[in-house]
Amino acid sequence: MQKEVCLLVGIAAKRKGQNKQWKVKQILYWKGEPLKRKSMGYQALLDSAYLEMAKQSEGFRKALVASGVAVLRHSIGRRKENETVLTTQEFCSRLTNLRDRINNGEI
């Protein structure tokens, strides 16, 4: 099931996870392994996922570079870790970091 969910994008992906009970225990799973939502391991997984997306998607890299030096914001996401799998700050800071790395020739 995890492989199927990973293929989803946008609203379909969001809806698939909306009714799950991870919020109660604050534990998510990746490849059958539990990860606490507020753990370094979880953050490392997010870092890895976004880095791979940047490496594999030229369109993603171009979009980040096209944003120039703008401060990236996400106005409809949530801010509290216990309410979402990816806060607005986690999302935007990763995009900004990747943009900087692309501009510096690291990716």
N, C-alpha and C positions, 0 to 999 in steps of 0.2 A: 504494500500500500504506500510506503514511503516513496518509492520510486515514482509511482503514479502522481503523488502530490507534488513532487519536485518538478514535474513537467508542467504543472499549472502556472498560470501567470495572472496578474491583475485580480479582478474581483472574484474569479473562480478560485484562486488560491486562498484569498482572504476568507471566503465563505466556507471552504473546506475545513478550516481550523477554528472557526468561530464557536462552535458548540463543544469543543473539547474541554476537559476539566483540568488542564495543566495549571490554571491560575490558583487552584486550591493548594496544591503542593509546591508550586513554582518549580516544577521539574519538566524538562522537555527531553525528547529522545532523538538521538541521531545514530542510525545503524544499530538500533537496539540498546545503545548505551545511554544511561540517564545523565543528564546535565542539569545542574541547578541553574536557574535563570540568571542569578547574580554571580555566577562563577567566572573565573578567568578562562576556564576551558570553553565555556559558552561564547565568551567574547572572542577567543581564538578561532572558534568555528566560524563566527560571523566574518572575522578578518579574512580567513582563508576563502570563504565563499565569494566575497566581494573581489578579492584579488584575482581569483580564477575567472570571474566574470570579466574583469578588466583585461586580462590576458587573452581571453577567447573572443571577445566581441569588439570589433573595430568600431561599430556604431556607438557602443557605450563609451569607448575612449574618446571618439570625436565629439560626442555630446558633452562630456565633461570638459574637454579642452575649450569647446565653444562657449562655455559659461564664463570664460575669462577669469577674472579675479572676484567675481560676484560672491557675496556671502550666500551660501546655499541654505534655503529654508524649506520646511515641509509643514504646511499649515493645517493639514487634516489628521495628522498622526497623533499618537498619545505620548505623553511625557513621562509617565510613571512606569518603571520597569515591571512592576507587578501586574500591570494592565495590558501589556503588549509584548510580543516577542522581539520587537525592534522599535525602540523609542525614536522620536524625531531627532534627538541629539545623536544617538548611535548611528542613525542613517546618514544624516548630513555630515557628521564628522568623518565617517568612512569615505563618503564621496569626495569631500574636500582633500583628505589625505591622498586618495587615489589620483585626483587631479594634479596635486603637487608632484606626486611620483611620476606621473606621465610626462608632465612638463619638464621634469628634471632628467628624463630619459631612462628612468629606472624600470619602466614597464613599456 
